[in-house]
Amino acid sequence: MNTLKKGQKLTCVPCGREVVISSCGVAGTTLWCCGKPMRAKRGTTTKRKK
């Protein structure tokens, strides 16, 4: 997994648990759930309009 960004959603494939990143100070890390790494959901990064 590359970098985590604020507002990014991760999901666990076996159990379906979702995690939203609220703040991040770690450049590269892996979150584990059910003995497997969580995957980033596609198209969930929030883009704010100016």
C-alpha positions as CSV (number, residue, x, y, z in Angstrom):
1,M,0.0,0.0,0.0
2,N,1.4,3.4,-0.9
3,T,0.4,6.4,1.3
4,L,-2.7,6.9,3.3
5,K,-4.7,10.1,2.8
6,K,-7.2,11.8,5.0
7,G,-10.7,10.7,4.0
8,Q,-9.5,7.5,2.3
9,K,-11.6,4.4,2.9
10,L,-10.2,1.0,3.4
11,T,-12.2,-2.2,3.4
12,C,-11.6,-5.8,4.6
13,V,-12.6,-8.3,1.9
14,P,-13.5,-11.3,4.3
15,C,-15.7,-9.4,6.8
16,G,-16.6,-6.2,4.9
17,R,-15.5,-3.8,7.7
18,E,-14.7,-0.3,6.4
19,V,-12.3,2.1,8.0
20,V,-12.1,5.9,7.2
21,I,-8.7,7.5,7.7
22,S,-9.2,10.6,9.9
23,S,-5.6,11.8,10.2
24,C,-2.3,10.3,9.1
25,G,1.3,10.9,9.9
26,V,2.7,7.6,8.5
27,A,3.9,7.5,4.9
28,G,3.6,3.8,4.1
29,T,1.8,1.3,6.3
30,T,-0.5,-1.6,6.1
31,L,-3.7,-2.1,8.2
32,W,-4.6,-5.7,8.9
33,C,-8.0,-7.2,9.6
34,C,-9.0,-10.9,9.7
35,G,-5.3,-11.8,9.0
36,K,-5.2,-10.1,5.6
37,P,-4.2,-6.5,4.6
38,M,-7.1,-4.1,4.1
39,R,-7.6,-2.8,0.5
40,A,-8.4,0.8,-0.5
41,K,-11.8,1.3,-2.0
42,R,-11.7,2.8,-5.5
43,G,-12.9,6.3,-6.2
44,T,-13.4,7.2,-2.5
45,T,-10.9,10.0,-2.1
46,T,-12.7,13.2,-1.5
47,K,-12.0,16.1,-3.7
48,R,-13.1,19.5,-2.4
49,K,-14.3,22.3,-4.6
50,K,-12.8,25.7,-4.2
